[in-house]
Amino acid sequence: MFPGDYNKNPFIVIWELTRACELKCLHCRAEAQYRRHPMELSFEEGKKLIDEIYSMNNPMLVFTGGDPLMREDVFEIAKHAIEKGVRVSMTPSATPNVTKKAMEKAKEVGLSRWAFSLDGHSAEIHDHFRGTSGSFDLTMNAINYLHELQMPVQINTVISKYNVDHLEEMAELIQELDCVLWSVFFLVPTGRGQEKDMISPVEHEKVFQWLYDLSKKVSFDIKTTAAQHYRRVVIQNKMREKISASKGTDIHYGDALKQGATGQIDGLGRAPKGVNDGNGFVFISHTGDVFPSGLLPVKAGNVRETPLSEIYRESDIFKSLRNPDMYKGKCGVCEFKHVCGGSRSRAYAMTGDYLESEPYCVYVPKELRKKKAQ
């Protein structure tokens, strides 16, 4: 059920079950460690948290990490959520923990979908990015397991300077792997992620256009993360297409989220309206700290001390992020600010101010163009 008012309820909740992970990914937001933290939310605390999440109009819940499979009770936690009626998906790391037995258990408890990261079409590119030799082969084997179990497969890819020249090959691989959704992340320099690993603003725009063109001819759906300005590119393209088809120029934001093969809003993919950090989105850390997203490390509270609903609805941090009129610079005057808003995470990472302009957007708003012309 869609929580239409993001001031009241999020569309998606990410819970970092643990920061323990066997991989050493170059971009790791969590700067994952090999061992679990002694202050992680307990099983009982996790059940209480899930009950509260459900009470917020039952948003989607994603288990992330680190590696969720590093918690022995992960499937018990998932079972509690699923029996309550929460839609749950999981993003485990491609390590030896991903066994066929673990996947069978996931299917048994009713997990909706598994998502695996694949950051290159070859072992050379992927393993370099993931910092672990053999990760590519483990991922491919895991995907084959999921197909055998007839579980939907989602692939997550982080776009960086290491793979931007091989996106055509990546798209071909996603197609071959018969995935339902390609979730494309654009690097934010936080955690282990570095500015030097990012693609340029112009490259962002080129990749956005390429993704839009790709979305019209592939069988899988495409979703972007930390790329709010992709919505603007979609809208601009749809406006041009309507003009060329002589059907008028009206374009609704919902249309921008219905690209791809199915033309429908995906229950575990795209939101019915624009989600941004703290605006339809909330992240809970392994120790219960609450952030607008995992990529925006500005703490708004802790679920051990304050109910999640209160933090999400009443925190000054979250409230400001849900008010585009508070955005600064060109984002503040942009005609797309209510449907795009730029990545608040990237703005914070690059400027120290989460209300500043998206620093990797090349678009010049109409208002600024008018001033320049005067």
Phi, psi and chi 1 to 4 in degrees:
 res  aa     phi    psi   chi1   chi2   chi3   chi4
   1 MET       -  133.9 -168.4  170.3  167.8      -
   2 PHE   -85.9  121.1  165.9   53.8      -      -
   3 PRO   -78.5   92.7   27.8  -29.1      -      -
   4 GLY   -61.5  -28.9      -      -      -      -
   5 ASP  -103.3  104.3 -176.1   -1.6      -      -
   6 TYR   -69.1  -11.5  -71.5  163.1      -      -
   7 ASN   -70.4  -24.1  -70.1  -56.7      -      -
   8 LYS  -101.4  -43.6  -63.0  -66.5 -177.4 -174.2
   9 ASN  -139.7  144.4  -59.5  -55.6      -      -
  10 PRO   -79.5  158.4   30.0  -34.6      -      -
  11 PHE   -84.3  -32.6  174.8   76.5      -      -
  12 ILE  -142.4  139.4 -172.4  166.3      -      -
  13 VAL  -119.8  128.3  176.3      -      -      -
  14 ILE  -106.5  125.1  -50.5  -70.3      -      -
  15 TRP  -116.1  117.6  176.6   15.9      -      -
  16 GLU   -82.0   96.7  175.3 -169.1   66.5      -
  17 LEU   -63.3  -35.0  -69.4 -179.6      -      -
  18 THR  -159.8  159.0  179.4      -      -      -
  19 ARG  -101.3    1.7  -79.5 -158.0  175.0  169.9
  20 ALA   -70.6  135.6      -      -      -      -
  21 CYS  -163.5  148.1 -176.5      -      -      -
  22 GLU   -90.4   -8.0  -64.6  178.8    3.5      -
  23 LEU   -92.1  168.4  -61.1 -176.8      -      -
  24 LYS  -133.8   59.2  -63.8  172.5  -73.2 -173.1
  25 CYS   -64.7  139.8  -56.2      -      -      -
  26 LEU   -60.9  -32.2  -66.0 -178.0      -      -
  27 HIS  -100.3    4.4   72.3  -64.8      -      -
  28 CYS   -51.9  115.1 -176.4      -      -      -
  29 ARG   -59.1  -40.6  163.6 -154.3   60.1   76.5
  30 ALA   -83.8   -8.2      -      -      -      -
  31 GLU    46.1   55.2  -62.2 -175.9   89.7      -
  32 ALA   -55.7  149.5      -      -      -      -
  33 GLN  -113.7  165.3  -50.5  -61.5  -45.6      -
  34 TYR   -76.7  -24.0  -71.1  122.6      -      -
  35 ARG  -116.9  153.8  -71.7 -172.4  171.6   86.1
  36 ARG   -71.5  150.0  -69.3  176.8   56.1 -173.5
  37 HIS   -82.7  135.3 -166.1  -73.0      -      -
  38 PRO   -66.3  -15.8   21.0  -32.1      -      -
  39 MET  -100.4   15.2  -67.8  -61.2  -69.0      -
  40 GLU   -56.6  151.5  -76.4  175.5    1.9      -
  41 LEU   -58.1  133.0  -66.7  177.6      -      -
  42 SER   -76.5  173.3   67.7      -      -      -
  43 PHE   -59.6  -44.6  176.6   62.2      -      -
  44 GLU   -66.8  -40.2  -70.1  -57.1  -40.1      -
  45 GLU   -64.8  -36.6  -73.1  174.8  -42.3      -
  46 GLY   -65.1  -41.1      -      -      -      -
  47 LYS   -62.7  -42.1  -71.7 -157.6  -57.4 -178.4
  48 LYS   -62.9  -40.8 -179.2 -178.6  175.7 -175.6
  49 LEU   -63.4  -43.4  174.8   61.4      -      -
  50 ILE   -61.8  -41.0  -74.1  167.6      -      -
  51 ASP   -60.1  -39.4  -67.7  -13.5      -      -
  52 GLU   -71.5  -39.6 -175.6  168.1    6.6      -
  53 ILE   -58.2  -45.1  -69.4  168.6      -      -
  54 TYR   -59.9  -37.2  178.4   78.5      -      -
  55 SER   -69.3  -14.9   73.5      -      -      -
  56 MET   -90.8   48.7  -64.2  175.0   75.4      -
  57 ASN    64.8   27.6 -151.4    9.3      -      -
  58 ASN    52.7   64.1 -164.8   14.4      -      -
  59 PRO   -71.1  171.3   29.5  -36.4      -      -
  60 MET   -71.7  147.1  -67.7 -176.0  -67.2      -
  61 LEU  -125.0  128.8  176.3   60.0      -      -
  62 VAL  -118.8  127.2  177.4      -      -      -
  63 PHE   -88.7  124.4  -67.4  158.1      -      -
  64 THR  -133.8 -171.6 -171.6      -      -      -
  65 GLY  -155.7 -147.1      -      -      -      -
  66 GLY    32.4 -148.6      -      -      -      -
  67 ASP  -122.9  111.7  178.8    6.2      -      -
  68 PRO   -53.8  -29.4  -23.1   32.6      -      -
  69 LEU   -71.6   -6.7  -68.4  178.8      -      -
  70 MET   -76.8   -8.8  -66.6  -69.9  -81.3      -
  71 ARG   -97.9  123.0  -80.0 -168.0   66.0  142.7
  72 GLU   -65.7  -24.2  -62.8   82.5   -1.3      -
  73 ASP   -96.2   14.4   57.8   -0.2      -      -
  74 VAL   -58.4  -40.5   59.6      -      -      -
  75 PHE   -76.8  -26.4  -66.3  120.1      -      -
  76 GLU   -68.7  -39.3  -70.9  -57.7  -50.9      -
  77 ILE   -64.0  -45.5  -64.2  171.2      -      -
  78 ALA   -61.8  -40.9      -      -      -      -
  79 LYS   -61.4  -43.3 -176.5  178.8 -180.0 -177.3
  80 HIS   -60.0  -44.0  175.5   77.8      -      -
  81 ALA   -65.8  -45.1      -      -      -      -
  82 ILE   -68.0  -39.7  -68.8  161.7      -      -
  83 GLU   -65.3  -26.2  -73.1  179.5  -11.5      -
  84 LYS   -78.6  -18.6 -163.7  162.8 -172.5   68.3
  85 GLY   107.9    8.6      -      -      -      -
  86 VAL   -79.6  139.1  179.7      -      -      -
  87 ARG   -85.2  117.9  -63.3  158.0  -64.7  165.1
  88 VAL  -121.0  136.2 -177.6      -      -      -
  89 SER  -131.4  168.3   61.0      -      -      -
  90 MET  -140.7  146.3 -175.1  163.3   65.1      -
  91 THR  -122.6   78.5   58.4      -      -      -
  92 PRO   -76.0  159.7   30.4  -34.0      -      -
  93 SER   -84.5  149.2  -57.9      -      -      -
  94 ALA   -80.5   86.6      -      -      -      -
  95 THR  -130.2  175.3   72.2      -      -      -
  96 PRO   -58.1  -13.0  -29.8   38.0      -      -
  97 ASN   -65.7  -22.3  -69.5  -32.9      -      -
  98 VAL   -83.7   83.0 -179.0      -      -      -
  99 THR  -100.6  164.3   61.7      -      -      -
 100 LYS   -63.4  -33.6 -163.9  165.8 -174.9  179.1
 101 LYS   -63.6  -41.0 -177.1  178.1  179.4 -179.0
 102 ALA   -64.2  -40.2      -      -      -      -
 103 MET   -68.1  -38.2  -66.6 -176.9 -176.8      -
 104 GLU   -63.2  -39.0  -72.3  169.5  -12.7      -
 105 LYS   -64.5  -40.6 -177.2   66.6  174.4  175.3
 106 ALA   -60.5  -44.0      -      -      -      -
 107 LYS   -66.9  -38.1 -175.6  174.1 -177.0 -179.9
 108 GLU   -61.7  -41.2 -179.5 -174.9  -42.3      -
 109 VAL   -80.8  -12.8  -58.8      -      -      -
 110 GLY   100.4   24.2      -      -      -      -
 111 LEU   -60.7  133.9  -87.2  169.2      -      -
 112 SER   -69.7  -38.9  -55.7      -      -      -
 113 ARG  -163.3  148.8  175.8 -178.6  -58.2  179.4
 114 TRP  -111.7  140.7  -87.7   39.3      -      -
 115 ALA  -119.8  132.0      -      -      -      -
 116 PHE  -119.0  148.1  -76.7  107.2      -      -
 117 SER   -88.6  134.5  -67.0      -      -      -
 118 LEU  -140.7  108.8 -158.7   55.7      -      -
 119 ASP  -108.0   12.9  -63.5  -60.4      -      -
 120 GLY  -166.9  156.4      -      -      -      -
 121 HIS   -82.9   -3.8   69.3  -69.9      -      -
 122 SER  -135.0  160.0   66.4      -      -      -
 123 ALA   -62.0  -35.5      -      -      -      -
 124 GLU   -58.5  -48.8  179.4 -176.1    6.8      -
 125 ILE   -73.9  -48.3  -64.0  173.3      -      -
 126 HIS   -64.3  -49.2  174.9   84.0      -      -
 127 ASP   -64.4  -33.6  -72.0   -1.0      -      -
 128 HIS   -62.8  -45.5  167.5   72.1      -      -
 129 PHE   -67.7  -37.1 -164.2   69.5      -      -
 130 ARG   -84.6   -7.4  -69.1  -75.0  151.7 -177.7
 131 GLY    69.6   17.3      -      -      -      -
 132 THR  -145.3  121.1  -53.4      -      -      -
 133 SER   -67.8  136.8  179.0      -      -      -
 134 GLY    93.9   -6.1      -      -      -      -
 135 SER   -63.8  -39.0  176.1      -      -      -
 136 PHE   -60.7  -48.0 -179.2   82.8      -      -
 137 ASP   -64.7  -39.3  -68.9  -23.1      -      -
 138 LEU   -61.9  -41.1  -83.3  168.7      -      -
 139 THR   -63.5  -45.2  -57.6      -      -      -
 140 MET   -63.6  -40.1  -61.7  -59.7  -78.2      -
 141 ASN   -64.6  -40.6  -71.5  -23.9      -      -
 142 ALA   -63.4  -40.6      -      -      -      -
 143 ILE   -63.3  -40.5  -68.4  168.9      -      -
 144 ASN   -62.6  -39.7  -71.5  -28.0      -      -
 145 TYR   -58.3  -46.7  -74.7  158.6      -      -
 146 LEU   -62.0  -39.2  -73.4 -180.0      -      -
 147 HIS   -63.3  -39.4  -77.6  -39.4      -      -
 148 GLU   -61.2  -36.2  -73.6  179.6   27.2      -
 149 LEU   -86.3   -1.3  -66.6  170.0      -      -
 150 GLN    58.1   41.7  -63.8 -176.9  -44.2      -
 151 MET  -101.1  137.9  -74.7 -176.5   70.9      -
 152 PRO   -61.6  142.0  -18.5   30.3      -      -
 153 VAL  -114.7  129.7 -178.5      -      -      -
 154 GLN  -113.9  137.8  171.1 -178.4  -35.0      -
 155 ILE  -112.1  129.4  -66.5  -63.4      -      -
 156 ASN  -104.5  131.9  -61.1  -22.3      -      -
 157 THR  -131.4  129.8  -60.8      -      -      -
 158 VAL   -93.6  120.9  177.8      -      -      -
 159 ILE   -81.4  125.6  -56.3  -65.4      -      -
 160 SER  -146.6  178.9   69.8      -      -      -
 161 LYS   -66.1  -15.7   72.1  174.5 -172.2  178.8
 162 TYR   -79.5  -20.0  -57.3  107.7      -      -
 163 ASN  -131.9   -0.3   58.9   11.3      -      -
 164 VAL   -61.6  -25.6   69.7      -      -      -
 165 ASP   -86.4    3.2  -65.8  -32.8      -      -
 166 HIS  -127.9   28.3  -59.6  -78.4      -      -
 167 LEU   -71.1  -31.9  -65.8 -177.2      -      -
 168 GLU   -60.5  -45.3  -70.3  -75.2   -4.5      -
 169 GLU   -64.6  -36.6  -65.4   97.0  -38.8      -
 170 MET   -62.6  -45.5  -87.4  -60.6  -56.0      -
 171 ALA   -61.5  -39.8      -      -      -      -
 172 GLU   -63.0  -39.7  -71.1  173.3   10.8      -
 173 LEU   -67.2  -42.2 -179.8   58.4      -      -
 174 ILE   -59.1  -40.6  -57.7  -62.6      -      -
 175 GLN   -65.0  -45.6 -172.8   79.9   58.0      -
 176 GLU   -62.5  -34.0  -70.8  171.1   14.4      -
 177 LEU   -80.7   -1.4  -67.7  174.1      -      -
 178 ASP    56.1   49.3 -165.7   25.0      -      -
 179 CYS   -86.5  150.7  -59.5      -      -      -
 180 VAL   -86.7  -26.7  -64.0      -      -      -
 181 LEU  -147.2  133.8  179.6   68.7      -      -
 182 TRP  -107.3  110.6 -170.7   20.2      -      -
 183 SER   -97.9  111.8 -171.8      -      -      -
 184 VAL  -103.2  116.5 -175.7      -      -      -
 185 PHE   -98.9  139.9  -68.2   68.5      -      -
 186 PHE  -108.5  124.2  -73.3   76.6      -      -
 187 LEU   -53.5  132.8 -170.7   65.6      -      -
 188 VAL  -114.6  128.3  172.4      -      -      -
 189 PRO   -75.8   82.0   27.8  -33.4      -      -
 190 THR  -140.9  160.5 -170.4      -      -      -
 191 GLY    62.5 -127.6      -      -      -      -
 192 ARG   -83.5  -12.4  -69.7 -166.2 -165.4  119.3
 193 GLY   -64.6  135.2      -      -      -      -
 194 GLN  -118.8  149.4  -59.4  -67.4  -47.2      -
 195 GLU   -57.5  -34.6 -174.9  178.9  -11.6      -
 196 LYS   -67.0  -16.9   63.4 -178.3  176.8   60.7
 197 ASP   -86.5  -10.7  -60.8  -33.8      -      -
 198 MET   -80.9  155.0  -61.5  171.3   67.6      -
 199 ILE   -83.0  162.4   61.0  174.6      -      -
 200 SER   -76.7  165.5   70.9      -      -      -
 201 PRO   -56.3  -41.7  -29.4   36.8      -      -
 202 VAL   -64.7  -39.8  171.0      -      -      -
 203 GLU   -65.3  -36.7  -74.0  174.6  -44.4      -
 204 HIS   -54.2  -49.7  -87.0   75.9      -      -
 205 GLU   -62.0  -41.0 -164.2   77.0    2.6      -
 206 LYS   -64.5  -41.7  -72.1  179.7  178.9  177.4
 207 VAL   -67.0  -39.3  174.2      -      -      -
 208 PHE   -57.3  -47.5  -67.0  156.6      -      -
 209 GLN   -63.7  -40.9 -174.7   57.6   51.9      -
 210 TRP   -62.7  -42.4  176.6   79.9      -      -
 211 LEU   -63.0  -39.9  -77.7  172.3      -      -
 212 TYR   -63.9  -45.7  177.9   74.2      -      -
 213 ASP   -62.2  -41.0  -66.7  -22.8      -      -
 214 LEU   -64.5  -38.6  179.6   70.3      -      -
 215 SER   -59.9  -22.4   72.7      -      -      -
 216 LYS   -87.0   -5.1  -64.3 -168.9  -69.9 -174.5
 217 LYS  -132.7    4.1   58.1 -173.1 -179.2 -175.5
 218 VAL  -110.9  163.2  -67.2      -      -      -
 219 SER   -85.8  -16.7   59.9      -      -      -
 220 PHE   -96.5  159.2   52.6   85.9      -      -
 221 ASP   -89.3  159.3  -74.3  -39.8      -      -
 222 ILE  -125.3  133.0  -63.9  170.5      -      -
 223 LYS  -131.1  142.0  171.3 -178.6  174.8  -72.4
 224 THR  -113.3  151.0   58.4      -      -      -
 225 THR  -129.8  140.9  -64.9      -      -      -
 226 ALA    56.4   37.1      -      -      -      -
 227 ALA  -146.7   52.8      -      -      -      -
 228 GLN   -58.8  -29.3  -77.7   76.2    5.8      -
 229 HIS   -72.5   -7.8   34.9  -32.2      -      -
 230 TYR   -63.0  -31.5  175.9   57.6      -      -
 231 ARG   -61.4  -40.1  -58.9  168.3 -169.6  159.4
 232 ARG   -63.3  -40.5 -175.7 -107.6  -49.8  156.3
 233 VAL   -63.7  -41.9  171.0      -      -      -
 234 VAL   -61.7  -46.3  171.0      -      -      -
 235 ILE   -62.2  -44.6  -69.5  170.8      -      -
 236 GLN   -60.0  -41.9  -71.6  174.7  -47.7      -
 237 ASN   -65.4  -42.7  -86.5  -79.9      -      -
 238 LYS   -67.6  -34.1  -72.1 -174.7  175.9  -70.2
 239 MET   -64.6  -44.6  -72.2  179.4   71.0      -
 240 ARG   -62.8  -39.7  -77.9 -168.1  -72.0  -92.0
 241 GLU   -66.1  -37.8  -70.8  163.2    6.4      -
 242 LYS   -68.0  -39.7  -75.3 -150.7  170.1 -167.6
 243 ILE   -63.0  -45.7  -68.8  169.5      -      -
 244 SER   -67.4  -25.7   63.5      -      -      -
 245 ALA   -90.3    3.6      -      -      -      -
 246 SER    57.5   38.4  -60.2      -      -      -
 247 LYS  -109.0   16.6  -66.4  179.2 -179.5  176.6
 248 GLY    91.6  178.2      -      -      -      -
 249 THR  -116.2    3.9   59.3      -      -      -
 250 ASP   -67.2  134.2  -69.8  -20.3      -      -
 251 ILE  -141.3  132.2 -174.8   75.2      -      -
 252 HIS  -104.9  146.8  -61.1  -72.6      -      -
 253 TYR   -59.9  -34.5  178.5   59.6      -      -
 254 GLY   -54.8  -34.0      -      -      -      -
 255 ASP   -61.4  -32.7  -63.8  -21.9      -      -
 256 ALA   -67.8  -19.4      -      -      -      -
 257 LEU  -103.1    5.8  -61.6  179.0      -      -
 258 LYS  -113.6   35.6  -66.3 -179.1 -178.1  177.4
 259 GLN   -82.2  173.2   75.4  -90.0   27.2      -
 260 GLY   102.5 -175.4      -      -      -      -
 261 ALA   -67.6  -39.8      -      -      -      -
 262 THR   -86.2  -26.9   65.4      -      -      -
 263 GLY    69.9   13.6      -      -      -      -
 264 GLN  -119.9  159.2  -60.7  -63.6  -42.3      -
 265 ILE   -76.4  127.1  -69.7  170.2      -      -
 266 ASP   -86.8  130.4 -172.7  -61.5      -      -
 267 GLY   -59.3  -26.9      -      -      -      -
 268 LEU  -120.9   18.5  -76.8  171.4      -      -
 269 GLY  -119.8  -95.2      -      -      -      -
 270 ARG   -87.6  148.0  -62.5  178.5  -60.5  -94.4
 271 ALA   -85.7  155.5      -      -      -      -
 272 PRO   -66.5  -18.5  -21.8   33.9      -      -
 273 LYS  -148.5  169.0   65.3  177.5 -175.3  176.0
 274 GLY   -59.9  126.0      -      -      -      -
 275 VAL  -101.9  140.0  168.3      -      -      -
 276 ASN  -141.4  173.6 -152.3  -30.5      -      -
 277 ASP   -55.0  120.0  -54.4  -78.3      -      -
 278 GLY    78.1   -6.9      -      -      -      -
 279 ASN  -118.2   85.9 -174.2   19.2      -      -
 280 GLY    89.1    0.9      -      -      -      -
 281 PHE  -137.5  136.3 -164.6  103.7      -      -
 282 VAL  -146.4  145.1   61.5      -      -      -
 283 PHE  -124.4  131.9  177.9   93.7      -      -
 284 ILE  -116.2  124.2  -56.9  149.2      -      -
 285 SER   -78.0  171.7   83.6      -      -      -
 286 HIS   -61.0  -24.6   59.6  -54.9      -      -
 287 THR  -102.7    8.5   57.0      -      -      -
 288 GLY    94.8   -1.2      -      -      -      -
 289 ASP   -67.0  143.6  -71.8  -22.6      -      -
 290 VAL  -112.0  129.8  178.2      -      -      -
 291 PHE  -129.5  158.0  -59.1   91.3      -      -
 292 PRO   -62.1  -29.6  -22.0   34.1      -      -
 293 SER  -164.7  169.1   82.5      -      -      -
 294 GLY   -69.3  -17.0      -      -      -      -
 295 LEU   -98.4   -2.7  -61.0  170.1      -      -
 296 LEU  -119.1   88.3  180.0   47.8      -      -
 297 PRO   -79.2   58.4   31.0  -35.4      -      -
 298 VAL  -116.5  106.7  179.7      -      -      -
 299 LYS   -72.1  133.0  179.4 -179.5  170.2 -179.0
 300 ALA  -110.3   -6.8      -      -      -      -
 301 GLY   158.7 -173.4      -      -      -      -
 302 ASN  -140.8  135.1 -172.9  -69.6      -      -
 303 VAL   -69.7  -13.9  -64.3      -      -      -
 304 ARG   -74.5  -20.9  -76.4  179.0  166.1  137.5
 305 GLU  -111.0  -31.5  -58.2  161.1    0.6      -
 306 THR  -138.8  136.6  -49.2      -      -      -
 307 PRO   -56.2  142.6  -24.3   34.2      -      -
 308 LEU   -56.4  -41.4  177.0   64.5      -      -
 309 SER   -60.6  -39.3   56.6      -      -      -
 310 GLU   -68.2  -42.1 -176.6  178.1  -28.6      -
 311 ILE   -62.3  -48.4  -63.1  170.3      -      -
 312 TYR   -63.7  -42.6  179.4   83.1      -      -
 313 ARG   -84.2  -31.4  -66.3  166.2 -176.4  164.7
 314 GLU  -111.5  -16.1  -56.7  -59.3  -28.3      -
 315 SER   -61.2  134.6  159.6      -      -      -
 316 ASP   -60.4  -33.7  -71.8  -19.3      -      -
 317 ILE   -62.5  -51.8  -64.6  167.9      -      -
 318 PHE   -65.1  -41.0  -83.6   80.2      -      -
 319 LYS   -63.9  -39.1  -72.3  166.5   81.8  171.0
 320 SER   -68.6  -36.0   64.4      -      -      -
 321 LEU   -68.4  -23.5  -74.3  163.8      -      -
 322 ARG   -90.2    7.2  -69.1 -165.3  -69.0  -93.4
 323 ASN  -120.0   91.6 -177.3    4.1      -      -
 324 PRO   -58.4  -21.1  -22.9   33.9      -      -
 325 ASP   -68.1  -11.6  -68.5  -28.2      -      -
 326 MET   -92.7   -6.5  -67.7 -174.7   67.9      -
 327 TYR   -65.1  149.0  -64.6  166.2      -      -
 328 LYS  -106.8  172.2  -58.4  173.9 -176.4  177.7
 329 GLY    60.1 -148.3      -      -      -      -
 330 LYS   -70.3  -26.0   70.1  176.8 -174.9  178.9
 331 CYS   -62.8  -34.0  -81.0      -      -      -
 332 GLY   -67.5  -25.1      -      -      -      -
 333 VAL  -109.5    0.9  -61.7      -      -      -
 334 CYS   -72.9  138.2 -175.8      -      -      -
 335 GLU   -69.5  -12.1   63.6  -88.6   25.1      -
 336 PHE  -100.8   10.1  -69.6  100.1      -      -
 337 LYS   -63.8  -27.6   69.2 -179.9  179.3 -179.0
 338 HIS   -82.5  -15.5  -71.2  -80.1      -      -
 339 VAL  -114.3  -13.3  -64.9      -      -      -
 340 CYS  -117.3  -83.4  167.0      -      -      -
 341 GLY    86.5   -8.0      -      -      -      -
 342 GLY    67.9  162.8      -      -      -      -
 343 SER   -75.2  113.2  168.2      -      -      -
 344 ARG   -67.6  -29.3  -59.7  -64.7   93.8 -141.9
 345 SER   -65.5  -46.2  -65.5      -      -      -
 346 ARG   -68.8  -37.2 -167.1  173.5  -67.8  107.2
 347 ALA   -59.1  -43.6      -      -      -      -
 348 TYR   -67.1  -42.9  180.0   78.4      -      -
 349 ALA   -63.2  -35.3      -      -      -      -
 350 MET   -92.7  -25.9  -59.4  -59.2  -67.9      -
 351 THR  -122.2  -16.8   72.1      -      -      -
 352 GLY    83.9    3.7      -      -      -      -
 353 ASP  -132.2  113.5 -175.1  -13.9      -      -
 354 TYR   -73.2   -5.5   53.4   75.9      -      -
 355 LEU   -99.7   -1.2  -64.6  175.2      -      -
 356 GLU   -72.6  172.6  -96.3  -63.6  -10.0      -
 357 SER   -66.4  150.3  -72.4      -      -      -
 358 GLU   -61.8  113.5  159.4   64.9   67.2      -
 359 PRO   -76.1  -10.3   25.5  -31.5      -      -
 360 TYR  -114.7   34.9  -85.0   64.2      -      -
 361 CYS  -114.9  130.4  175.6      -      -      -
 362 VAL   -92.4   -8.5  -61.2      -      -      -
 363 TYR   -69.2  137.6 -178.5   70.9      -      -
 364 VAL  -106.3  114.8  179.5      -      -      -
 365 PRO   -58.1  154.3  -23.8   34.3      -      -
 366 LYS   -56.7  -41.3  -74.8 -178.5 -179.9  178.0
 367 GLU   -61.3  -39.5 -174.0  171.2  -36.4      -
 368 LEU   -71.8  -34.3  -65.8 -176.9      -      -
 369 ARG   -65.9  -37.8  -82.5  178.4  -86.9  157.3
 370 LYS   -64.5  -43.1  -73.9  177.6 -175.9  175.6
 371 LYS   -62.9  -38.5  -72.7 -178.5  179.3  177.7
 372 LYS   -67.3  -33.3 -166.5  172.4 -177.8  179.7
 373 ALA   -76.2  -18.8      -      -      -      -
 374 GLN   -77.4      -  -70.9  172.9   -8.3      -
